């Protein structure tokens, strides 16, 4: 049961750190979420937003981070 508690605490800290990064990134003028390639459709009664370019950029950055972590661990 202690292992489950440690795991939940770890994921809670990671989630809090991610939230802090997002809050701080929102205060800068970085165009995250407004990159060329992010699709926005504004209809009469609805708005559809699909951050395609932001998703690809985030995927590449996270892949590089995990690659470096894996290389360091081995």
C-alpha positions as CSV (number, residue, x, y, z in Angstrom):
1,X,0.0,0.0,0.0
2,X,2.9,2.3,0.6
3,X,4.1,1.9,-3.0
4,X,0.7,3.1,-4.2
5,X,0.9,6.1,-2.0
6,X,4.3,7.0,-3.3
7,X,3.2,6.6,-6.9
8,X,0.1,8.8,-6.3
9,X,2.3,11.5,-4.6
10,X,4.8,11.4,-7.5
11,X,2.1,11.8,-10.1
12,X,0.5,14.6,-8.1
13,X,3.8,16.5,-7.9
14,X,4.3,16.0,-11.7
15,X,0.8,17.3,-12.4
16,X,1.3,20.3,-10.1
17,X,4.7,21.1,-11.8
18,X,3.0,20.8,-15.2
19,X,0.3,23.2,-14.1
20,X,2.8,25.7,-12.9
21,X,4.7,25.5,-16.2
22,X,1.5,26.1,-18.1
23,X,0.5,29.1,-15.9
24,X,4.0,30.6,-16.4
25,X,3.9,29.9,-20.1
26,X,0.6,31.6,-20.4
27,X,2.1,34.8,-19.0
28,X,4.7,34.9,-21.7
29,X,4.1,35.9,-25.3
30,X,5.0,32.4,-26.7
31,X,2.5,31.4,-29.4
32,X,1.9,28.0,-27.9
33,X,-1.6,27.1,-29.0
34,X,-1.6,29.7,-31.7
35,X,1.0,28.2,-34.1
36,X,0.6,28.2,-37.8
37,X,-1.0,24.8,-38.4
38,X,-3.4,24.9,-35.5
39,X,-6.8,24.5,-37.0
40,X,-9.7,26.8,-35.9
41,X,-13.2,26.7,-37.3
42,X,-15.6,29.3,-36.2
43,X,-19.1,28.5,-37.1
44,X,-22.3,30.3,-36.4
45,X,-22.9,28.6,-33.1
46,X,-19.8,26.7,-32.4
47,X,-16.0,26.9,-32.4
48,X,-13.8,23.9,-33.2
49,X,-10.2,24.2,-32.2
50,X,-7.6,21.5,-33.0
51,X,-4.0,22.4,-32.0
52,X,-2.3,20.2,-34.6
53,X,1.1,22.0,-34.8
54,X,1.2,22.5,-31.1
55,X,0.6,18.8,-30.6
56,X,3.3,17.8,-32.9
57,X,5.8,20.3,-31.3
58,X,4.9,18.9,-27.8
59,X,5.3,15.4,-29.0
60,X,8.8,16.1,-30.4
61,X,9.9,17.9,-27.2
62,X,8.6,15.1,-24.9
63,X,10.2,12.4,-27.1
64,X,13.5,14.2,-26.9
65,X,13.2,14.5,-23.1
66,X,12.3,10.9,-22.6
67,X,15.1,9.8,-25.0
68,X,17.7,11.8,-23.0
69,X,16.3,10.4,-19.7
70,X,16.5,6.8,-21.1
71,X,20.1,7.4,-22.2
72,X,21.1,8.7,-18.8
73,X,19.5,5.7,-17.0
74,X,21.4,3.2,-19.0
